[in-house]
Amino acid sequence: MLDQTDTMQMHWREAGIPEDLCRELALASMPMRLHAHPPVRTVADAEEHWRSVPGVHTKNLLLKDAKGVLWLVVLPHDQSVNMKELAPVIGSAKLSFASPVTLEQVLSIEPGGVSPLALVADKERRVRLVLDRRVLAGDTVNFHPMTNRATLSMHPDDLSAFLARLGYEPTLVDLA
């Protein structure tokens, strides 16, 4: 007989969520909700599927600086970011987008699957996490769970606990 965790993990795998993340989410034992949808690669593509999903939706950027340091910057989906202005805020210089090859090598994801949940795959802890404070301000925050075929909703406190469990303490910034 399948218990609730087994059933959830089956749904997660059907949505294309990698096994490592399924296992960590199950171990975290936190309330969350999975929303399956067709593959989306951009925020604009995803907005159509978010209409009935409450909470803060996010834009997640994996950036690389001039020294090769990787930065995962997470902000509300409707916020734009000027990378020249962002660099000094996070203590970096000359930011550019990480390549699809870097996404695959470091986070085991393809474009469209970037989110803090992908840090489960960062075994060498190469990525520095930066969160806009507004991401944590609501009752619910939404991310792609390492796949662009689903959105996972959770409470911001649960996200913080999950990240701490992985060994990450995000740098909180105001990007507005």
GROMACS elastic network, one bead per residue, 0.5 to 0.9 nm:
[ bonds ]
;  ai    aj funct       b0    kb
    2     5     6  0.79082   500
    2     6     6  0.56507   500
    2     7     6  0.63295   500
    3     6     6  0.53381   500
    3     7     6  0.63510   500
    3     8     6  0.87654   500
    4     7     6  0.51059   500
    4     8     6  0.61437   500
    4     9     6  0.85970   500
    5     8     6  0.51025   500
    5     9     6  0.61155   500
    5    10     6  0.86176   500
    5    26     6  0.64871   500
    5    29     6  0.88574   500
    6     9     6  0.51445   500
    6    10     6  0.62453   500
    6    11     6  0.88148   500
    6    26     6  0.88353   500
    7    10     6  0.51405   500
    7    11     6  0.64563   500
    7    12     6  0.86999   500
    8    11     6  0.51573   500
    8    12     6  0.61425   500
    8    13     6  0.86680   500
    8    22     6  0.87398   500
    8    26     6  0.83475   500
    9    13     6  0.60987   500
    9    14     6  0.85023   500
    9    17     6  0.89271   500
    9    19     6  0.86073   500
    9    22     6  0.60135   500
    9    23     6  0.78828   500
    9    25     6  0.89335   500
    9    26     6  0.75470   500
   10    13     6  0.52011   500
   10    14     6  0.61832   500
   10    15     6  0.86981   500
   11    14     6  0.50289   500
   11    15     6  0.62895   500
   11    16     6  0.88437   500
   11    17     6  0.88919   500
   11    34     6  0.84592   500
   12    15     6  0.51126   500
   12    16     6  0.65616   500
   12    17     6  0.54063   500
   12    18     6  0.81659   500
   12    19     6  0.87312   500
   12    22     6  0.66573   500
   12    34     6  0.76631   500
   12   145     6  0.89793   500
   12   150     6  0.88829   500
   13    16     6  0.50338   500
   13    17     6  0.51156   500
   13    18     6  0.67179   500
   13    19     6  0.71324   500
   13    22     6  0.74734   500
   14    17     6  0.74145   500
   15    34     6  0.88264   500
   15    35     6  0.89457   500
   15    36     6  0.63824   500
   15    37     6  0.85826   500
   15   147     6  0.79225   500
   15   149     6  0.63215   500
   15   150     6  0.63323   500
   16    19     6  0.89752   500
   16   145     6  0.86880   500
   16   146     6  0.82106   500
   16   147     6  0.62420   500
   16   148     6  0.86607   500
   16   149     6  0.70264   500
   16   150     6  0.80410   500
   17    20     6  0.85182   500
   17    21     6  0.68120   500
   17    22     6  0.66055   500
   17   145     6  0.61411   500
   17   146     6  0.61838   500
   17   147     6  0.60869   500
   17   149     6  0.86873   500
   17   150     6  0.82831   500
   18    21     6  0.55618   500
   18    22     6  0.63153   500
   18    23     6  0.88012   500
   18   145     6  0.83392   500
   18   146     6  0.70883   500
   18   147     6  0.81830   500
   19    23     6  0.61080   500
   19    24     6  0.86395   500
   20    23     6  0.52485   500
   20    24     6  0.63009   500
   20    25     6  0.86624   500
   20   120     6  0.70810   500
   20   121     6  0.75024   500
   21    24     6  0.50757   500
   21    25     6  0.59901   500
   21    26     6  0.84294   500
   21   117     6  0.73859   500
   21   118     6  0.76601   500
   21   120     6  0.63368   500
   21   121     6  0.80503   500
   21   145     6  0.76905   500
   21   146     6  0.80210   500
   22    25     6  0.52626   500
   22    26     6  0.61450   500
   22    27     6  0.86366   500
   23    26     6  0.51705   500
   23    27     6  0.61958   500
   23    28     6  0.86438   500
   24    27     6  0.50338   500
   24    28     6  0.60888   500
   24    29     6  0.88480   500
   24   120     6  0.77711   500
   24   162     6  0.83820   500
   24   166     6  0.88128   500
   25    28     6  0.50445   500
   25    29     6  0.66929   500
   25    30     6  0.75830   500
   25   162     6  0.79554   500
   26    29     6  0.54361   500
   26    30     6  0.78530   500
   27    30     6  0.84723   500
   28   158     6  0.85221   500
   28   161     6  0.82499   500
   28   162     6  0.65219   500
   28   165     6  0.81217   500
   30   154     6  0.80412   500
   30   155     6  0.87805   500
   30   158     6  0.65420   500
   30   162     6  0.88570   500
   31   153     6  0.87594   500
   31   154     6  0.66022   500
   31   155     6  0.78400   500
   31   158     6  0.80923   500
   32   152     6  0.67854   500
   32   153     6  0.54194   500
   32   155     6  0.75880   500
   32   158     6  0.88987   500
   33   151     6  0.82850   500
   33   152     6  0.56741   500
   33   153     6  0.50612   500
   33   154     6  0.67592   500
   34   145     6  0.89862   500
   34   150     6  0.68048   500
   34   151     6  0.59227   500
   34   153     6  0.64534   500
   35    49     6  0.89590   500
   35    53     6  0.80439   500
   35   149     6  0.86909   500
   35   150     6  0.54569   500
   35   151     6  0.50630   500
   35   152     6  0.62047   500
   35   153     6  0.78780   500
   36   149     6  0.60297   500
   36   151     6  0.64510   500
   36   152     6  0.86494   500
   37    40     6  0.81887   500
   37    46     6  0.87298   500
   37    49     6  0.67515   500
   37   148     6  0.82688   500
   37   149     6  0.53149   500
   37   150     6  0.54459   500
   37   151     6  0.77560   500
   38    46     6  0.88814   500
   38    49     6  0.84374   500
   38   148     6  0.78257   500
   38   149     6  0.53457   500
   38   150     6  0.76390   500
   39    45     6  0.87127   500
   39    46     6  0.84199   500
   39   112     6  0.83389   500
   39   147     6  0.80912   500
   39   148     6  0.50687   500
   39   150     6  0.76445   500
   40    43     6  0.77779   500
   40    44     6  0.85791   500
   40    45     6  0.54540   500
   40    46     6  0.55909   500
   40   112     6  0.65239   500
   40   113     6  0.89420   500
   40   148     6  0.53761   500
   40   149     6  0.66943   500
   40   150     6  0.88342   500
   41    44     6  0.84182   500
   41    45     6  0.65528   500
   41    46     6  0.75325   500
   41   111     6  0.66213   500
   41   113     6  0.78952   500
   41   148     6  0.65787   500
   42    45     6  0.51763   500
   42    46     6  0.63292   500
   42    47     6  0.87840   500
   42    59     6  0.87538   500
   42   111     6  0.88875   500
   42   112     6  0.64831   500
   43    47     6  0.61005   500
   43    57     6  0.89603   500
   43    58     6  0.82009   500
   43    59     6  0.68528   500
   43    77     6  0.66253   500
   43    78     6  0.84178   500
   43   112     6  0.88559   500
   44    47     6  0.54101   500
   44    48     6  0.76269   500
   45    48     6  0.64240   500
   45    49     6  0.80236   500
   46    49     6  0.54575   500
   46    50     6  0.64708   500
   46   148     6  0.88281   500
   47    50     6  0.50514   500
   47    51     6  0.67627   500
   47    57     6  0.89396   500
   48    51     6  0.62081   500
   49    52     6  0.73557   500
   49    53     6  0.78899   500
   50    54     6  0.76807   500
   50    57     6  0.80641   500
   50   151     6  0.87033   500
   51    54     6  0.77287   500
   53    57     6  0.88334   500
   53   142     6  0.84955   500
   53   153     6  0.82403   500
   54    57     6  0.83610   500
   54   139     6  0.89832   500
   54   140     6  0.70570   500
   54   141     6  0.83724   500
   54   142     6  0.84901   500
   54   153     6  0.84902   500
   55   138     6  0.65928   500
   55   139     6  0.65748   500
   55   141     6  0.53800   500
   55   142     6  0.67343   500
   55   153     6  0.78887   500
   55   154     6  0.89596   500
   56    76     6  0.64364   500
   56    77     6  0.77988   500
   56   134     6  0.82825   500
   56   135     6  0.62680   500
   56   136     6  0.82792   500
   56   137     6  0.84636   500
   56   138     6  0.66497   500
   56   139     6  0.82475   500
   56   140     6  0.62016   500
   56   142     6  0.60457   500
   57    75     6  0.84690   500
   57    76     6  0.58760   500
   57    77     6  0.54609   500
   57    78     6  0.83563   500
   57   135     6  0.79861   500
   57   140     6  0.87893   500
   57   141     6  0.61897   500
   57   142     6  0.50107   500
   57   143     6  0.68695   500
   58    74     6  0.65015   500
   58    75     6  0.55504   500
   58    78     6  0.79722   500
   58    79     6  0.88883   500
   58   115     6  0.83709   500
   58   135     6  0.72777   500
   58   141     6  0.76733   500
   58   142     6  0.64760   500
   58   143     6  0.63957   500
   58   144     6  0.88786   500
   59    73     6  0.81463   500
   59    74     6  0.58158   500
   59    75     6  0.53825   500
   59    76     6  0.57954   500
   59    78     6  0.77202   500
   59    79     6  0.78699   500
   59    80     6  0.89645   500
   59   114     6  0.86952   500
   59   115     6  0.81651   500
   59   143     6  0.85740   500
   60    72     6  0.67932   500
   60    73     6  0.57643   500
   60    75     6  0.66326   500
   60    76     6  0.86585   500
   60    77     6  0.81827   500
   60   112     6  0.89412   500
   60   113     6  0.88480   500
   60   114     6  0.58481   500
   60   115     6  0.55084   500
   60   116     6  0.78962   500
   60   143     6  0.85935   500
   61    71     6  0.78288   500
   61    72     6  0.55980   500
   61    73     6  0.51208   500
   61    74     6  0.64845   500
   61    75     6  0.86203   500
   61    97     6  0.73281   500
   61    98     6  0.84622   500
   61   114     6  0.70111   500
   61   115     6  0.79618   500
   62    70     6  0.68382   500
   62    71     6  0.56631   500
   62    73     6  0.64331   500
   62    74     6  0.88732   500
   62    96     6  0.86803   500
   62    97     6  0.61573   500
   62    98     6  0.57027   500
   62    99     6  0.87407   500
   62   103     6  0.77669   500
   62   114     6  0.71690   500
   62   115     6  0.86207   500
   62   127     6  0.85239   500
   63    69     6  0.82339   500
   63    70     6  0.56301   500
   63    71     6  0.50011   500
   63    72     6  0.62653   500
   63    73     6  0.74789   500
   63    95     6  0.61770   500
   63    96     6  0.54730   500
   63    99     6  0.87407   500
   64    67     6  0.79568   500
   64    68     6  0.57082   500
   64    69     6  0.55516   500
   64    71     6  0.61474   500
   64    72     6  0.88688   500
   64    94     6  0.82777   500
   64    95     6  0.55865   500
   64    96     6  0.54495   500
   64    97     6  0.60235   500
   64    98     6  0.53908   500
   64    99     6  0.88067   500
   65    68     6  0.52534   500
   65    69     6  0.54159   500
   65    70     6  0.66335   500
   65    71     6  0.78590   500
   65    87     6  0.83501   500
   65    92     6  0.65832   500
   65    93     6  0.59158   500
   65    94     6  0.54549   500
   65    96     6  0.63803   500
   65    97     6  0.87015   500
   65    98     6  0.89310   500
   66    69     6  0.74408   500
   66    92     6  0.81207   500
   66    93     6  0.62231   500
   66    94     6  0.54858   500
   66    95     6  0.67100   500
   66    96     6  0.83878   500
   67    70     6  0.89929   500
   67    92     6  0.86625   500
   67    93     6  0.82451   500
   67    94     6  0.88687   500
   69    92     6  0.85300   500
   69   126     6  0.72601   500
   69   127     6  0.72441   500
   69   128     6  0.78554   500
   70    98     6  0.77062   500
   70   126     6  0.64063   500
   70   128     6  0.61884   500
   70   129     6  0.87430   500
   71    90     6  0.89287   500
   71    95     6  0.89227   500
   71    98     6  0.89895   500
   71   126     6  0.85959   500
   71   127     6  0.54627   500
   71   129     6  0.59174   500
   71   130     6  0.70337   500
   72   114     6  0.84508   500
   72   115     6  0.77942   500
   72   116     6  0.74137   500
   72   127     6  0.64750   500
   72   128     6  0.60830   500
   72   130     6  0.59893   500
   72   131     6  0.82564   500
   73   115     6  0.88400   500
   73   116     6  0.88367   500
   73   128     6  0.84830   500
   73   129     6  0.62553   500
   73   131     6  0.59906   500
   73   132     6  0.78021   500
   74    77     6  0.87224   500
   74   115     6  0.75098   500
   74   116     6  0.77450   500
   74   129     6  0.79264   500
   74   130     6  0.62162   500
   74   132     6  0.61568   500
   74   135     6  0.75515   500
   75    78     6  0.82675   500
   75    79     6  0.66183   500
   75    80     6  0.85336   500
   75    81     6  0.87719   500
   75   130     6  0.86818   500
   75   131     6  0.62822   500
   75   132     6  0.50592   500
   75   133     6  0.80742   500
   75   134     6  0.73396   500
   75   135     6  0.60649   500
   75   175     6  0.77548   500
   76    79     6  0.54913   500
   76    80     6  0.86751   500
   76   132     6  0.75437   500
   76   134     6  0.69307   500
   76   135     6  0.59139   500
   77    80     6  0.80616   500
   79   175     6  0.82318   500
   79   176     6  0.73632   500
   80   175     6  0.87783   500
   80   176     6  0.85809   500
   81    84     6  0.88466   500
   81    85     6  0.79243   500
   81    86     6  0.70697   500
   81   175     6  0.73957   500
   81   176     6  0.85947   500
   82    85     6  0.53537   500
   82    86     6  0.60409   500
   82    87     6  0.87455   500
   83    87     6  0.60054   500
   83    94     6  0.77631   500
   83    95     6  0.60822   500
   83    96     6  0.76126   500
   84    87     6  0.56002   500
   84    88     6  0.77274   500
   84    93     6  0.77812   500
   84    94     6  0.68780   500
   84    95     6  0.72283   500
   85    88     6  0.64440   500
   85    89     6  0.70463   500
   86    89     6  0.51701   500
   86    90     6  0.64699   500
   86    91     6  0.86340   500
   86    92     6  0.82328   500
   86    93     6  0.87240   500
   86    95     6  0.83310   500
   86   175     6  0.77541   500
   87    90     6  0.55482   500
   87    91     6  0.60919   500
   87    93     6  0.50277   500
   87    94     6  0.66701   500
   87    95     6  0.64340   500
   88    92     6  0.55302   500
   88    93     6  0.65685   500
   89    92     6  0.75930   500
   89   173     6  0.76939   500
   89   174     6  0.89454   500
   89   175     6  0.86403   500
   90    93     6  0.87868   500
   90   130     6  0.76320   500
   90   171     6  0.79826   500
   90   173     6  0.80112   500
   92    95     6  0.74961   500
   98   101     6  0.80812   500
   98   102     6  0.60428   500
   98   103     6  0.68874   500
   99   102     6  0.51329   500
   99   103     6  0.64012   500
   99   104     6  0.87920   500
   99   111     6  0.89266   500
  100   104     6  0.62972   500
  100   105     6  0.86239   500
  100   109     6  0.83660   500
  100   110     6  0.64354   500
  100   111     6  0.63264   500
  101   104     6  0.51891   500
  101   105     6  0.60701   500
  101   106     6  0.85049   500
  101   110     6  0.84657   500
  102   105     6  0.50210   500
  102   106     6  0.57718   500
  102   107     6  0.77228   500
  102   108     6  0.87423   500
  103   106     6  0.56389   500
  103   107     6  0.53988   500
  103   108     6  0.63055   500
  103   109     6  0.55757   500
  103   110     6  0.61938   500
  103   111     6  0.72212   500
  103   114     6  0.79697   500
  104   107     6  0.56331   500
  104   110     6  0.60744   500
  104   111     6  0.87676   500
  105   108     6  0.58210   500
  105   109     6  0.81139   500
  106   109     6  0.82253   500
  106   119     6  0.88005   500
  106   121     6  0.70174   500
  106   122     6  0.56833   500
  106   123     6  0.79634   500
  106   124     6  0.81822   500
  106   125     6  0.89284   500
  106   126     6  0.76219   500
  106   127     6  0.82994   500
  107   110     6  0.86615   500
  107   114     6  0.82134   500
  107   118     6  0.57602   500
  107   119     6  0.64235   500
  107   120     6  0.77254   500
  107   122     6  0.54261   500
  107   123     6  0.85534   500
  107   127     6  0.89892   500
  107   146     6  0.85136   500
  108   118     6  0.76298   500
  108   121     6  0.62841   500
  108   122     6  0.82465   500
  108   146     6  0.80568   500
  109   112     6  0.81522   500
  109   113     6  0.57883   500
  109   114     6  0.69115   500
  109   118     6  0.74413   500
  109   121     6  0.88527   500
  109   146     6  0.60121   500
  109   147     6  0.72212   500
  110   113     6  0.57342   500
  110   114     6  0.75780   500
  110   146     6  0.81038   500
  110   147     6  0.76788   500
  110   148     6  0.85289   500
  111   114     6  0.66687   500
  111   147     6  0.88599   500
  111   148     6  0.82181   500
  112   115     6  0.88585   500
  112   144     6  0.79718   500
  112   146     6  0.82266   500
  112   147     6  0.69331   500
  112   148     6  0.51985   500
  112   149     6  0.89478   500
  113   118     6  0.78150   500
  113   143     6  0.88541   500
  113   144     6  0.58339   500
  113   145     6  0.68712   500
  113   149     6  0.84824   500
  114   117     6  0.80064   500
  114   118     6  0.64711   500
  114   143     6  0.84821   500
  114   144     6  0.69360   500
  114   145     6  0.81097   500
  114   146     6  0.62160   500
  114   147     6  0.78638   500
  114   148     6  0.84165   500
  115   118     6  0.55672   500
  115   119     6  0.76940   500
  115   143     6  0.60565   500
  115   144     6  0.60893   500
  115   145     6  0.70153   500
  115   146     6  0.68118   500
  116   119     6  0.55372   500
  116   120     6  0.82469   500
  116   129     6  0.76267   500
  116   143     6  0.77741   500
  116   144     6  0.87957   500
  116   145     6  0.85471   500
  116   146     6  0.88584   500
  116   159     6  0.86775   500
  116   163     6  0.77745   500
  117   120     6  0.62029   500
  117   121     6  0.86132   500
  117   143     6  0.75882   500
  117   144     6  0.76958   500
  117   145     6  0.58939   500
  117   146     6  0.66767   500
  117   159     6  0.86331   500
  117   162     6  0.85243   500
  117   163     6  0.79919   500
  118   121     6  0.57965   500
  118   122     6  0.73916   500
  118   144     6  0.87844   500
  118   145     6  0.69765   500
  118   146     6  0.54255   500
  119   123     6  0.81140   500
  119   125     6  0.81229   500
  119   127     6  0.76980   500
  119   129     6  0.89252   500
  119   163     6  0.81552   500
  119   166     6  0.76704   500
  119   168     6  0.85277   500
  120   123     6  0.72890   500
  120   163     6  0.87084   500
  120   166     6  0.66326   500
  121   124     6  0.87155   500
  121   125     6  0.89297   500
  122   125     6  0.52683   500
  122   126     6  0.66428   500
  122   127     6  0.71181   500
  123   126     6  0.79736   500
  124   127     6  0.84908   500
  125   128     6  0.78463   500
  125   167     6  0.86766   500
  125   168     6  0.86584   500
  128   168     6  0.81912   500
  128   169     6  0.88548   500
  128   170     6  0.74832   500
  128   171     6  0.81678   500
  129   168     6  0.74032   500
  129   169     6  0.74336   500
  129   171     6  0.62476   500
  129   172     6  0.87513   500
  130   169     6  0.89965   500
  130   170     6  0.53675   500
  130   172     6  0.59539   500
  130   173     6  0.70850   500
  131   134     6  0.82307   500
  131   135     6  0.68862   500
  131   136     6  0.81868   500
  131   170     6  0.62618   500
  131   171     6  0.61511   500
  131   172     6  0.50166   500
  131   173     6  0.62423   500
  131   174     6  0.84513   500
  132   135     6  0.57323   500
  132   136     6  0.77462   500
  132   171     6  0.84550   500
  132   172     6  0.57598   500
  132   174     6  0.54294   500
  132   175     6  0.60301   500
  132   176     6  0.83466   500
  133   136     6  0.55806   500
  133   137     6  0.65542   500
  133   172     6  0.57284   500
  133   173     6  0.58719   500
  133   174     6  0.59571   500
  133   175     6  0.82316   500
  134   138     6  0.74791   500
  134   173     6  0.89596   500
  134   174     6  0.76944   500
  134   175     6  0.88507   500
  134   176     6  0.88353   500
  135   138     6  0.70991   500
  135   140     6  0.89044   500
  135   141     6  0.66853   500
  135   156     6  0.77090   500
  136   139     6  0.80375   500
  136   140     6  0.81400   500
  136   141     6  0.71050   500
  136   155     6  0.83746   500
  136   156     6  0.50932   500
  136   157     6  0.76906   500
  136   159     6  0.86565   500
  136   160     6  0.86868   500
  137   140     6  0.85387   500
  137   141     6  0.87869   500
  137   156     6  0.75156   500
  138   141     6  0.70362   500
  138   155     6  0.80715   500
  138   156     6  0.72854   500
  139   154     6  0.82461   500
  139   155     6  0.57370   500
  139   156     6  0.67822   500
  139   157     6  0.89875   500
  140   153     6  0.63116   500
  140   154     6  0.54002   500
  140   156     6  0.61598   500
  141   152     6  0.82538   500
  141   153     6  0.56602   500
  141   154     6  0.55692   500
  141   155     6  0.60556   500
  141   156     6  0.59375   500
  141   159     6  0.82252   500
  142   151     6  0.62710   500
  142   152     6  0.54716   500
  142   154     6  0.65753   500
  142   155     6  0.87977   500
  143   146     6  0.86557   500
  143   150     6  0.84073   500
  143   151     6  0.53980   500
  143   152     6  0.53256   500
  143   153     6  0.67018   500
  143   154     6  0.86565   500
  144   147     6  0.58270   500
  144   148     6  0.59203   500
  144   149     6  0.76984   500
  144   150     6  0.58494   500
  144   152     6  0.60197   500
  144   153     6  0.89731   500
  145   148     6  0.75841   500
  145   149     6  0.85873   500
  145   150     6  0.67255   500
  145   151     6  0.64040   500
  145   152     6  0.61910   500
  146   149     6  0.88870   500
  146   150     6  0.86567   500
  147   150     6  0.63550   500
  147   151     6  0.83433   500
  148   151     6  0.76072   500
  154   157     6  0.83819   500
  154   158     6  0.65665   500
  154   159     6  0.68356   500
  155   158     6  0.52527   500
  155   159     6  0.65012   500
  155   160     6  0.89006   500
  156   160     6  0.62808   500
  156   161     6  0.86673   500
  157   160     6  0.50497   500
  157   161     6  0.62206   500
  157   162     6  0.85691   500
  158   162     6  0.60153   500
  158   163     6  0.85422   500
  159   162     6  0.50169   500
  159   163     6  0.61487   500
  159   164     6  0.85658   500
  160   163     6  0.51702   500
  160   164     6  0.61590   500
  160   165     6  0.85815   500
  160   168     6  0.87420   500
  160   169     6  0.80178   500
  160   170     6  0.84374   500
  161   164     6  0.50450   500
  161   165     6  0.61201   500
  161   166     6  0.87175   500
  162   165     6  0.50391   500
  162   166     6  0.64711   500
  162   167     6  0.88133   500
  162   168     6  0.87565   500
  163   166     6  0.50509   500
  163   167     6  0.63104   500
  163   168     6  0.51557   500
  163   169     6  0.68264   500
  163   170     6  0.80991   500
  164   168     6  0.50972   500
  164   169     6  0.60935   500
  164   170     6  0.88932   500
  165   168     6  0.74645   500
